[in-house]
Amino acid sequence: MNAEKDNVVHLNNGGQIHQTAVVHPDAKIGENVEVGPYAVIGEHVEIGADTEIGPHTVIKGWTTIGKNNKIFNSASIGQEPQDLKFAGEKSFLEIGDNNTIREFATIHRGTEDGGRLTKIGNDNLIMAYCHVAHDCQVGNDIIMSNSANLAGHVIVEDSAVIGGLVGVHQFVRIGEMAMVGAGSKVVKDVPPYILVDGHPSSVNGINIVGLRRNEVKPEVRRKIKQAYKILYRSNLNTNQAIEEMEEELDNSPLIENFLRFLRNAQRGICR
């Protein structure tokens, strides 16, 4: 332990960079940041205060990382997108605060077709070997279990849970507080509060555990159950189900969110 401490360069702002790390002199390193052995930090990278960068991690490109993140060893952050249309244009990755990114996770920058931006919010857990492709928009309080993979342009809304070994098709949206079971293949949008599973994924009910974990009140859970029955148990198509929900259900933020998602579904929804 003492030998390890002897190999650390202490910065004036309280940060610590291991002597074997390669940090570009133009990179912006916030207060109390720790950079581990053999990490590589590129020229255009910005890292917020109290963030910890593990050994052998590579962070490149126009990447901005917020405060109090913990990135474990061998993660690859901000590399060029795996898109044949990418021609080397300037593009960006933004990561918020209080995220945990585990070993060997890969997160790529955006492309021209996606506004040149991949974005990850706050308080997320991205487990080992996960992949977040170009132009994805990942919200807050999301769990991605080991080896979950998001293709390009995927949107994941707040408090969703994606199980291990899941593959999500490009342009798919996963709604707020939804859950995708382990090993699933997701090719259509997953509405909020719904549990899907399978290959390809199909609806298995309401994500009751997720609703309780997020402290959704019982009366709101009952409304969500009504909405679920109208959408999946009434033999109505999506547009007809939306009309019936608008007539039968009292307006509430979570129900309005459910309706918003259905109105904007581009790929169809999981059934």
JOWOCOR-V358326 format. One record per helix or strand. SS is the DSSP state (H for helix, E for strand). FROM is the first residue (numbers start at 1). LEN is the number of residues. Records with the same first field share a line. If there is no record, write none. Layout:
# JOWOCOR-V358326
SS->FROM-LEN ; FROM-LEN
This chain:
# JOWOCOR-V358326
H->2-5 ; 112-3 ; 208-6 ; 218-15 ; 238-11 ; 253-11
E->8-3 ; 16-3 ; 22-2 ; 28-2 ; 34-2 ; 40-2 ; 46-2 ; 52-2 ; 58-2 ; 62-4 ; 70-2 ; 76-4 ; 92-4 ; 100-2 ; 106-3 ; 117-4 ; 125-2 ; 131-2 ; 137-2 ; 143-2 ; 149-2 ; 155-2 ; 161-2 ; 167-2 ; 173-2 ; 179-2 ; 185-2 ; 189-2 ; 194-6 ; 201-6 ; 269-1
